[in-house]
């Protein structure tokens, strides 16, 4: 006799933790975007919310559809309903998702040909930010280290911590090498930058990371303004420590 799997709210929230806001590079559970989770036997209903009613429909679709896919894949999940609340396209998105119409089938002529390139663009941006965090943490671990030294740094030189794990995860998602001998610092095309370009590459990466972090903090604030009490559902975003910031140079 086969045992029946009992699905719990914790199971659903753990699955939703794998869904990342493509622009903010952070799980929707940490951001407080999960408004409610209801589990009844094998039926699951999830409601999501966003910082504003006019968040880009393509971003909204990515998160809502990814959330449904994550919950549907859970062992023991039966009927799964994932809906987006209080967005100007909520009715359209929710109806399209329920009908399995896909992004193009839902938005018709307003939709891009594919969301694959958009997803890849934000994966690359997330990797750049994760790379900069790992390199900055390595530099700050010993303030005698010079920025140009990161050009010779390999993945195996990084500590086995959460920052490194995040970088390796993003590299794997992009098909970039994750072996210990691979260089940490990569140019946007995935190549190892020449020695003369190491500092400029790092500082460009820093500007990307600051942009990602700034957007995340801004959106968190907007969410708590729109939904008072939502801060209780947010997980504090890790920050690079409180020591003086390394130089930021915005290059054209």
Secondary structure in CASP SS format (residue, H / E / C, confidence):
PFRMAT SS
TARGET T0000
AUTHOR 0000-0000-0000
METHOD secondary structure of the structure
MODEL  1
X C 1.00
X C 1.00
X C 1.00
X C 1.00
X C 1.00
X C 1.00
X C 1.00
X C 1.00
X H 1.00
X H 1.00
X H 1.00
X H 1.00
X H 1.00
X H 1.00
X H 1.00
X H 1.00
X C 1.00
X C 1.00
X C 1.00
X E 1.00
X E 1.00
X C 1.00
X C 1.00
X C 1.00
X C 1.00
X E 1.00
X E 1.00
X H 1.00
X H 1.00
X H 1.00
X H 1.00
X C 1.00
X C 1.00
X E 1.00
X E 1.00
X E 1.00
X E 1.00
X E 1.00
X E 1.00
X E 1.00
X C 1.00
X C 1.00
X E 1.00
X E 1.00
X E 1.00
X E 1.00
X E 1.00
X E 1.00
X C 1.00
X C 1.00
X C 1.00
X C 1.00
X C 1.00
X C 1.00
X C 1.00
X C 1.00
X H 1.00
X H 1.00
X H 1.00
X H 1.00
X H 1.00
X H 1.00
X H 1.00
X H 1.00
X H 1.00
X H 1.00
X H 1.00
X H 1.00
X H 1.00
X H 1.00
X H 1.00
X H 1.00
X C 1.00
X C 1.00
X C 1.00
X C 1.00
X C 1.00
X C 1.00
X C 1.00
X E 1.00
X E 1.00
X E 1.00
X E 1.00
X E 1.00
X C 1.00
X C 1.00
X C 1.00
X C 1.00
X C 1.00
X H 1.00
X H 1.00
X H 1.00
X H 1.00
X H 1.00
X H 1.00
X H 1.00
X H 1.00
X H 1.00
X C 1.00
X C 1.00
X C 1.00
X H 1.00
X H 1.00
X H 1.00
X H 1.00
X H 1.00
X H 1.00
X H 1.00
X H 1.00
X H 1.00
X C 1.00
X C 1.00
X C 1.00
X C 1.00
X C 1.00
X H 1.00
X H 1.00
X H 1.00
X H 1.00
X H 1.00
X H 1.00
X H 1.00
X H 1.00
X H 1.00
X H 1.00
X H 1.00
X H 1.00
X H 1.00
X H 1.00
X H 1.00
X H 1.00
X H 1.00
X H 1.00
X H 1.00
X H 1.00
X H 1.00
X H 1.00
X H 1.00
X H 1.00
X H 1.00
X C 1.00
X C 1.00
X C 1.00
X C 1.00
X C 1.00
X C 1.00
X H 1.00
X H 1.00
X H 1.00
X H 1.00
X H 1.00
X H 1.00
X C 1.00
X E 1.00
X H 1.00
X H 1.00
X H 1.00
X C 1.00
X C 1.00
X C 1.00
X C 1.00
X H 1.00
X H 1.00
X H 1.00
X H 1.00
X H 1.00
X H 1.00
X H 1.00
X H 1.00
X H 1.00
X H 1.00
X H 1.00
X H 1.00
X H 1.00
X C 1.00
X C 1.00
X C 1.00
X C 1.00
X C 1.00
X C 1.00
X C 1.00
X C 1.00
X E 1.00
X C 1.00
X C 1.00
X C 1.00
X C 1.00
X C 1.00
X C 1.00
X C 1.00
X C 1.00
X C 1.00
X C 1.00
X C 1.00
X H 1.00
X H 1.00
X H 1.00
X H 1.00
X H 1.00
X H 1.00
X H 1.00
X H 1.00
X H 1.00
X H 1.00
X H 1.00
X H 1.00
X H 1.00
X H 1.00
X H 1.00
X H 1.00
X H 1.00
X H 1.00
X H 1.00
X H 1.00
X H 1.00
X H 1.00
X H 1.00
X H 1.00
X H 1.00
X H 1.00
X H 1.00
X H 1.00
X H 1.00
X H 1.00
X H 1.00
X H 1.00
X C 1.00
X C 1.00
X C 1.00
X H 1.00
X H 1.00
X H 1.00
X H 1.00
X C 1.00
X C 1.00
X C 1.00
X C 1.00
X C 1.00
X C 1.00
X C 1.00
X C 1.00
X C 1.00
X C 1.00
X C 1.00
X C 1.00
X C 1.00
X C 1.00
X C 1.00
X C 1.00
X C 1.00
X C 1.00
X C 1.00
END
